[in-house]
Amino acid sequence: MLQYPDINPVAFTLLKDPIHLGNVTLGPLSVHWYGVMYLLAFLSAWLIAVYRTRMPNSPVTKVQVENLITYGAFGVILGGRCGYVLFYNFDKWLQDPLWLLRVWEGGMSFHGGLIGVIVAMVIYSRRINRPFTSVMDFVAPIVPLGLGFGRMGNFIGQELWGRVSDVSWAMVFPKAMDPVGVARHPSQLYQAFLEGLVLFIIVFWFSAKPRPRCATSGVFLIGYSLFRFGVEFVREPDQGIGFDLLGWMTRGQLLCVPMFVLGVGLIIYAYGFAAKSGQSQKV
């Protein structure tokens, strides 16, 4: 088994010695790795988006990318937080409604973030007067690498660890509890690899050729739901929730089911109605 590497959650510190400016004190300011991962996620999204604006029939121009990323960032943060509260800690929110606003206490949900991005792209597509489905097909390939960076942040922060295991690469997470000090699957790294790198390669490759409208979005939804559903078998169920269905299905797996169904529906629509009507785009 492996021991979790001693990683300082603080990447670097600015203004180690506080600066006093009258009644205002600046510093110390610590930058955590989780925040760095978010910055890398948005940077990768921006770079990929700029590259994809060069493709024929792109619904987004290069000068529009900055606003696209801004809308998406708000969608991820607001949707991710609301999704975490509603999907995983609804009872806690009922007892303490203001907890929703205390984002510094942690807690984000991918499925909530996805809903947030969809809402943000509905608003954005209307602003630039482009079809919503075209914008979502444009956005789908820029998402996975950001997910990968987010999972790396989970790993560094020692959260969302895997189930107890005796595989040779199982890892002991000092912060893991019940039981303490046992080796577990480093499921955060599995998700970073599958939901991040592998899903990016698949969706980016698929979107490189003209596809019927909604097809790229469908491939993303199917790919993510399958990878997430599979990794959940070795990821520790959410504390206080356990298994939701059939004695083995976790909350994450349950949320992936409608996502998979929607993805299949989009593929059927794309290669049925959209393809026959000539609605193809290389984005």
C-alpha positions in Angstrom: 0.0 0.0 0.0 1.0 3.6 -0.4 1.1 6.5 2.1 -0.6 9.7 1.1 2.2 12.2 0.2 2.6 15.0 2.6 1.2 17.8 0.4 0.7 21.2 2.0 -2.8 22.4 1.0 -1.4 25.9 0.7 0.4 26.4 -2.6 2.1 29.7 -1.6 1.6 32.6 0.7 1.4 36.3 -0.3 2.1 39.0 2.2 3.4 36.8 5.0 3.9 39.8 7.2 0.6 41.9 7.4 0.8 45.4 6.0 -1.0 48.0 8.0 -2.5 50.9 6.0 -4.2 53.1 8.5 -7.3 51.2 9.7 -6.9 48.6 7.0 -4.7 45.5 7.4 -3.6 43.6 4.3 -2.4 40.0 4.6 -1.3 37.4 5.3 -2.9 35.8 2.2 -2.6 32.1 1.5 -3.3 30.6 -1.9 -4.6 27.0 -1.6 -4.0 24.3 -4.2 -7.7 23.9 -4.6 -8.0 27.5 -5.8 -5.0 27.0 -8.1 -6.8 24.0 -9.6 -9.9 26.1 -10.3 -7.7 28.7 -12.0 -6.1 26.1 -14.1 -9.5 24.7 -15.0 -10.7 28.1 -16.3 -7.4 28.7 -18.0 -7.6 25.4 -19.9 -11.2 26.1 -20.8 -10.2 29.5 -22.2 -7.3 28.2 -24.3 -9.4 25.4 -25.8 -12.3 27.7 -26.5 -10.0 30.1 -28.3 -8.6 27.3 -30.4 -12.1 26.1 -31.3 -13.1 29.5 -32.5 -10.9 28.9 -35.5 -13.0 26.0 -36.7 -15.6 26.6 -39.5 -19.2 27.3 -38.3 -18.0 28.1 -34.7 -21.0 29.8 -32.9 -18.5 31.8 -30.8 -15.9 34.2 -32.0 -12.5 34.8 -30.3 -13.6 38.1 -28.8 -16.6 36.4 -27.3 -14.6 33.7 -25.4 -13.9 35.9 -22.4 -17.6 36.5 -21.8 -18.3 32.8 -22.4 -15.8 31.7 -19.8 -17.2 34.3 -17.3 -20.8 33.1 -17.8 -19.6 29.5 -17.4 -17.6 30.2 -14.3 -20.6 31.8 -12.6 -22.7 28.7 -13.7 -20.1 26.3 -12.3 -19.7 28.0 -8.9 -23.4 28.9 -8.3 -24.8 25.7 -9.7 -22.1 23.5 -8.1 -22.8 25.0 -4.6 -26.6 24.9 -4.9 -26.4 21.3 -6.3 -24.2 20.2 -3.4 -26.6 21.7 -0.9 -29.8 20.4 -2.5 -28.5 17.0 -3.6 -26.3 16.1 -0.7 -27.1 18.3 2.3 -30.7 19.4 2.0 -31.5 18.8 5.7 -28.5 20.8 6.8 -29.6 23.7 4.6 -33.1 23.6 6.1 -31.6 23.9 9.5 -29.2 26.6 8.5 -30.2 28.4 5.3 -27.2 30.8 5.3 -24.9 27.8 5.1 -25.6 28.0 1.3 -23.6 31.2 1.2 -20.6 30.0 3.2 -18.8 28.6 0.2 -15.5 28.8 2.1 -16.7 25.8 4.2 -16.4 23.6 1.1 -18.9 21.6 -0.9 -19.4 21.5 -4.7 -21.4 19.2 -6.9 -20.6 18.4 -10.5 -24.3 17.7 -11.4 -25.3 21.0 -9.9 -22.4 22.7 -11.7 -23.6 21.1 -15.0 -27.1 22.5 -14.4 -25.6 25.9 -13.6 -23.6 25.9 -16.8 -26.7 24.9 -18.9 -28.6 27.8 -17.4 -25.7 30.2 -18.0 -25.3 29.0 -21.6 -29.1 29.5 -22.2 -28.6 33.2 -21.2 -25.3 33.5 -23.1 -26.7 32.0 -26.3 -29.5 34.5 -26.3 -27.1 37.3 -25.7 -25.0 36.5 -28.8 -28.1 35.4 -30.8 -26.8 31.8 -31.5 -28.7 28.5 -31.1 -28.4 27.1 -27.6 -27.6 23.6 -28.9 -24.7 25.0 -31.0 -23.2 26.8 -28.0 -23.5 23.6 -25.9 -21.7 21.6 -28.5 -19.0 24.2 -28.6 -18.7 24.1 -24.8 -18.7 20.3 -24.3 -15.0 19.7 -25.3 -13.7 22.5 -23.1 -15.2 21.1 -19.9 -13.4 17.7 -19.2 -9.9 19.1 -18.4 -11.4 21.4 -15.9 -13.0 18.4 -14.2 -9.6 16.7 -14.1 -8.0 19.7 -12.4 -10.9 19.7 -9.9 -10.4 16.1 -9.0 -6.7 16.8 -8.5 -7.8 19.5 -6.0 -9.9 16.8 -4.3 -6.8 14.6 -4.0 -4.6 17.3 -2.6 -7.3 18.3 -0.2 -7.8 14.7 0.9 -11.5 14.6 0.2 -13.8 12.2 -1.7 -11.4 9.3 -1.1 -12.1 5.7 -2.2 -13.3 2.6 -0.4 -11.1 0.4 1.6 -9.0 -1.8 -0.7 -6.0 -4.2 -0.6 -4.8 -3.4 -4.2 -1.0 -2.6 -4.4 -1.7 1.0 -5.2 -4.2 1.6 -2.4 -3.4 4.7 -0.3 -3.7 5.6 3.3 -5.3 9.1 3.7 -4.6 10.6 7.1 -7.8 12.5 7.1 -10.0 9.5 6.3 -12.1 8.2 9.1 -14.1 5.1 10.0 -11.9 3.1 9.8 -8.8 5.1 10.4 -5.4 4.3 8.9 -6.5 1.8 6.3 -5.6 1.8 2.7 -8.2 3.0 0.2 -8.6 3.5 -3.6 -7.3 6.9 -4.7 -10.5 7.4 -6.5 -9.9 11.1 -7.0 -7.0 10.2 -9.3 -9.2 7.7 -11.2 -11.7 10.4 -11.8 -9.1 12.9 -12.8 -7.8 10.5 -15.4 -11.2 9.2 -16.7 -13.4 12.3 -16.4 -10.6 14.6 -17.2 -8.0 13.4 -19.7 -9.8 10.4 -21.3 -13.1 12.2 -21.6 -11.4 15.2 -23.1 -9.6 13.1 -25.7 -12.9 11.4 -26.7 -15.1 14.5 -26.9 -12.4 16.7 -28.5 -11.7 14.0 -31.1 -15.4 13.5 -31.8 -16.0 17.2 -32.2 -13.1 17.7 -34.7 -15.3 16.6 -37.6 -18.8 17.9 -38.7 -21.4 16.3 -36.5 -25.2 16.7 -36.3 -26.3 19.3 -33.8 -26.5 17.9 -30.2 -24.2 14.9 -31.0 -21.2 16.3 -29.2 -23.2 17.2 -26.1 -24.7 13.7 -26.1 -21.2 12.1 -26.3 -20.0 14.2 -23.3 -23.1 13.3 -21.2 -22.8 9.6 -22.0 -19.0 9.5 -21.4 -19.1 11.4 -18.1 -22.1 9.4 -16.7 -20.4 6.1 -17.6 -17.0 7.0 -16.1 -18.6 8.5 -13.0 -21.0 5.6 -12.5 -18.0 3.1 -12.8 -15.7 5.0 -10.4 -18.5 5.2 -7.8 -18.1 1.5 -7.2 -14.7 2.2 -5.6 -15.4 5.6 -4.2 -16.6 5.9 -0.6 -20.3 6.7 -0.5 -21.1 10.2 0.7 -21.1 10.5 4.5 -24.6 10.5 6.0 -26.2 9.3 2.7 -24.7 5.9 2.0 -26.5 3.9 -0.6 -29.7 5.3 -2.2 -31.0 2.3 -4.2 -30.8 -1.4 -4.4 -28.3 -1.5 -1.5 -25.4 -0.5 -3.8 -26.3 2.5 -5.8 -24.8 5.8 -4.5 -26.2 9.3 -4.9 -23.6 10.0 -7.6 -24.7 7.0 -9.6 -28.3 7.9 -9.2 -27.7 11.4 -10.5 -25.8 9.9 -13.5 -28.8 7.9 -14.7 -30.9 10.8 -16.0 -27.7 12.3 -17.4 -27.0 9.1 -19.4 -30.6 8.9 -20.6 -30.4 12.6 -21.8 -27.1 11.9 -23.6 -28.6 8.9 -25.4 -31.7 11.0 -26.3 -29.5 13.7 -27.7 -27.6 11.2 -29.9 -30.9 9.7 -31.2 -32.1 13.2 -31.9 -28.8 14.2 -33.6 -28.6 11.2 -35.9 -32.3 11.1 -36.4 -34.0 14.4 -36.9 -31.0 16.9 -36.9 -28.9 14.9 -39.3 -31.7 14.4 -41.8 -32.5 18.1 -41.7 -28.9 19.0 -42.4 -28.1 20.6 -39.0 -24.4 19.7 -38.9 -21.6 21.9 -37.5 -17.9 21.6 -37.1 -17.4 22.9 -33.6 
